[in-house]
Amino acid sequence: MKKVILVTLTILAFGMFAMAQMGGPTSDVLGAHLNYGRGCAACHAPHSGAWGNGINGSGDTTSGDVALWGQDVGNLVGKTLLFGGTGPGHNYSETLIGFTGSTPDLNITLCLSCHDGNYAQGAMMRNQVYESLPPTYGTKNVIPTLLGKDGNGTGDYLNDHPVGLNAAVSCGGTYDWDCTETNGVINMNGPKSSEFKVNYGFFVSLSAYNNTAVVTCTTCHNQHLMNVVKVTASKSGLPPGIYKTMFFIRAPYNPGSGTAGSNQTAQFCRQCHGGEANEMNGGDAIPTTF
């Protein structure tokens, strides 16, 4: 009887913590991507691509041909970037493509047209914190949102998470989960990975390339929702609803929750890094704390 009561209280406490993270946004969901008031048209020019925004100066003749993209990508196309890996000799290279390409790494080029501080310095990104950072983040007022120019010299991408067609993941390998992969789609259906999906969820959006799951910018970030994420029963065992997030992360991610010892943000990373997850290390009874 006591054991039943204890389990019930644990479930109730978990639900109360989760509910504390739920609720609608208090500011526009586009957040920083309102682009100082220009809104959607800053990225998706209704007419004439980057020329319509008056910013094309690199001879990009296909500007706006995909997604009505209104930023200049000409200086990025064809550049090869070397992203950091897990150690020496484990780095990942990616050659950026333009609008004529159809592979999933095009979204990397599009994101970098605003977020690169090396080849795309004319973008409107100002490298300033838009969101109010939690006190635990310290007092710094800038964050590394400009890749390629962050204090270690222009052109340094080795301290950035690998993305691209070479940044592949695999079950039991890079992923290190007991999952299965079918035609580039990861299924968290093993005993441990299923348990993790119930405990936290599976929100990342991996792209499929040559029947292999690969990481792009939008794997972790939903560029249209900065401060909220919708949790559904198909993605997580958490109570369905709208949860708080930060930095356009496409999962519950709230380092400012105020709960000491919260592992919520660590859980986000463990979606891909299963070897560091509680479940894969025998921690089957450790819940997600909010």
C-alpha positions in Angstrom: 0.0 0.0 0.0 2.8 2.4 0.9 4.5 1.6 -2.3 1.4 2.4 -4.3 1.0 5.7 -2.5 4.7 6.6 -3.2 4.3 5.8 -6.9 1.2 7.9 -7.1 2.8 10.9 -5.4 5.8 10.6 -7.7 3.5 10.6 -10.8 1.6 13.6 -9.4 4.8 15.5 -8.6 6.1 14.8 -12.1 2.8 16.1 -13.6 2.9 19.2 -11.5 6.5 20.0 -12.6 5.6 19.4 -16.2 2.5 21.6 -15.9 4.7 24.4 -14.5 6.5 24.4 -17.9 3.3 24.6 -19.9 1.4 27.6 -21.0 1.1 29.9 -24.0 3.7 32.5 -25.0 3.9 35.9 -23.5 5.6 37.4 -26.5 5.4 36.8 -30.3 6.5 33.3 -31.1 8.8 34.4 -33.9 10.9 36.2 -31.3 14.3 37.2 -32.8 13.1 36.2 -36.2 10.7 39.2 -36.3 14.0 40.8 -37.5 13.6 44.2 -35.8 10.0 44.4 -36.9 10.4 43.4 -40.6 8.8 40.1 -39.8 8.5 37.2 -42.3 9.5 39.3 -45.3 13.0 39.6 -44.0 13.7 36.0 -44.9 10.9 35.2 -47.3 10.7 38.2 -49.7 7.3 38.3 -51.4 8.8 39.5 -54.7 12.2 39.4 -56.4 14.3 37.5 -53.8 17.2 39.3 -52.3 16.9 42.1 -54.9 13.4 42.8 -53.4 15.1 43.4 -50.1 17.8 45.5 -51.7 20.7 43.4 -50.4 21.9 41.2 -53.3 25.4 42.1 -54.3 27.1 38.8 -55.1 25.7 37.8 -58.4 23.3 35.2 -57.1 21.1 34.7 -60.2 18.7 32.2 -58.5 17.9 34.4 -55.5 14.5 33.7 -54.2 13.8 30.6 -56.4 13.3 28.4 -53.3 11.1 29.4 -50.4 11.0 33.0 -51.7 14.3 33.4 -49.8 15.2 37.1 -49.5 18.7 36.9 -48.1 21.9 36.9 -50.2 23.5 33.4 -50.3 25.9 34.1 -53.2 29.0 34.5 -51.1 28.3 31.2 -49.3 27.7 28.8 -52.2 30.6 26.5 -53.0 32.4 27.3 -49.7 33.6 24.2 -47.8 33.3 24.5 -44.0 35.1 22.2 -41.5 32.9 21.6 -38.5 34.1 20.2 -35.2 33.7 16.6 -34.2 34.2 14.4 -31.1 38.0 14.6 -31.2 41.0 14.9 -33.5 40.4 13.3 -36.8 36.7 13.3 -36.3 35.8 16.6 -38.0 33.1 17.0 -40.6 33.3 19.0 -43.9 30.4 20.4 -45.7 30.3 22.2 -49.1 27.5 24.7 -49.2 25.0 24.5 -52.0 22.7 27.0 -53.7 19.1 27.1 -54.7 19.7 24.8 -57.7 20.5 21.9 -55.2 17.7 19.7 -53.8 19.5 18.0 -50.9 18.6 18.7 -47.3 21.8 20.7 -46.7 20.3 23.7 -48.5 18.8 24.8 -45.3 22.3 25.1 -43.9 23.1 27.6 -46.6 19.9 29.5 -45.9 20.5 29.7 -42.2 24.1 30.9 -42.6 22.9 33.7 -44.9 22.0 35.4 -41.7 24.0 33.5 -39.1 27.5 33.4 -40.7 30.0 36.1 -39.7 32.6 35.1 -42.1 31.3 34.9 -45.7 27.9 36.6 -45.1 28.9 39.6 -43.1 26.2 41.8 -44.8 23.4 39.9 -43.0 21.3 41.7 -40.4 22.3 39.4 -37.6 23.8 41.5 -34.8 25.1 38.8 -32.5 23.1 40.3 -29.6 21.0 38.3 -27.1 17.3 38.7 -27.9 16.0 36.5 -25.1 16.4 37.2 -21.4 19.0 34.7 -20.3 18.6 32.8 -17.0 20.8 34.0 -14.2 22.8 30.8 -14.3 24.1 31.9 -17.7 26.2 34.7 -16.1 26.4 38.3 -17.3 27.5 37.9 -20.9 25.3 39.9 -23.3 26.4 38.3 -26.5 26.0 34.7 -27.7 27.7 32.8 -30.5 25.1 33.2 -33.1 27.5 34.3 -35.8 29.3 31.2 -37.0 32.8 31.6 -38.4 33.6 34.7 -36.5 33.5 34.2 -32.7 36.8 35.2 -31.2 39.0 32.4 -32.5 39.7 34.0 -35.8 37.6 34.5 -39.0 36.7 31.3 -40.7 36.7 29.0 -37.6 33.9 26.5 -37.6 35.6 23.8 -35.6 33.9 24.9 -32.4 30.4 24.5 -34.0 28.3 21.4 -33.9 28.7 19.4 -37.2 25.9 19.7 -39.7 25.6 18.5 -43.3 25.4 15.4 -45.4 28.5 14.1 -43.7 27.1 14.6 -40.2 25.4 11.2 -40.3 23.9 9.4 -37.3 23.2 5.7 -36.9 21.6 3.5 -34.3 24.2 1.8 -32.2 26.9 3.9 -33.7 27.0 7.7 -33.6 23.5 7.7 -32.1 24.4 5.0 -29.5 20.7 4.2 -28.9 19.0 0.8 -29.2 16.9 2.3 -32.0 16.4 1.2 -35.6 16.9 3.2 -38.8 14.8 2.7 -41.9 15.6 4.7 -45.1 17.2 7.5 -43.1 14.4 7.6 -40.5 15.3 6.9 -36.8 12.7 5.0 -34.8 13.2 5.0 -31.0 11.7 1.5 -30.6 14.3 -0.4 -28.5 13.7 -1.0 -24.8 15.9 1.9 -23.6 15.1 4.3 -26.4 11.4 3.7 -26.0 11.7 4.4 -22.3 13.6 7.7 -23.0 10.9 8.7 -25.5 8.3 8.3 -22.9 10.4 10.0 -20.2 11.4 13.1 -22.3 10.5 12.6 -26.0 11.9 12.6 -29.5 11.6 16.1 -31.0 14.6 16.4 -33.3 14.0 16.6 -37.0 16.7 14.6 -38.8 16.9 14.8 -42.6 17.2 11.7 -44.8 19.9 11.6 -47.4 20.9 8.4 -49.3 18.9 6.4 -46.8 20.9 7.8 -43.9 19.8 10.2 -41.2 21.8 13.5 -41.2 22.0 16.6 -39.1 21.1 20.0 -40.4 20.4 23.3 -38.6 16.7 22.6 -38.4 17.3 19.2 -36.7 17.6 21.1 -33.4 16.0 24.5 -34.3 12.5 25.4 -35.4 13.1 28.7 -37.0 9.5 29.8 -36.7 8.9 29.2 -33.0 11.4 30.7 -30.6 9.8 30.3 -27.2 7.2 27.5 -27.4 7.0 23.9 -28.5 4.0 21.7 -28.9 4.2 18.4 -27.2 2.0 15.6 -28.6 1.4 12.0 -27.5 3.3 10.8 -30.6 6.4 12.7 -29.6 6.6 12.3 -25.9 5.2 10.8 -22.7 4.9 14.2 -21.2 1.4 15.7 -20.7 0.4 17.1 -24.1 0.4 20.8 -24.5 2.5 23.9 -25.2 5.8 23.9 -23.4 8.4 26.6 -22.9 11.7 26.6 -24.9 14.5 29.0 -25.8 16.8 29.7 -28.8 14.3 28.2 -31.2 15.0 24.7 -29.8 12.3 22.4 -31.0 11.7 20.6 -27.7 11.1 21.5 -24.0 14.2 23.5 -23.2 14.0 25.9 -20.3 17.3 26.4 -18.4 15.6 29.2 -16.4 13.0 26.9 -14.9 14.4 27.6 -11.4 14.5 24.0 -10.4 17.8 23.0 -8.9 19.2 19.9 -10.6 16.9 20.1 -13.5 18.1 17.8 -16.3 15.6 19.1 -18.9 18.2 20.7 -21.2 20.5 17.8 -20.9 17.7 15.5 -22.0 17.4 17.5 -25.2 21.0 16.7 -26.2 20.5 13.0 -25.2 18.0 12.6 -28.0 21.0 12.1 -30.2 23.7 11.3 -27.7 22.2 8.1 -26.3 25.5 7.0 -24.7 25.2 9.8 -22.2 21.5 9.1 -21.4 20.4 7.8 -18.0 18.5 4.9 -19.6 21.5 3.5 -21.6 23.5 3.6 -18.4 21.0 1.7 -16.2 19.3 4.8 -14.9 15.8 3.5 -15.7 14.1 5.2 -12.7 15.5 8.7 -13.3 12.8 11.0 -14.7 13.0 14.3 -16.6 13.0 17.0 -14.0 11.6 20.4 -14.8 
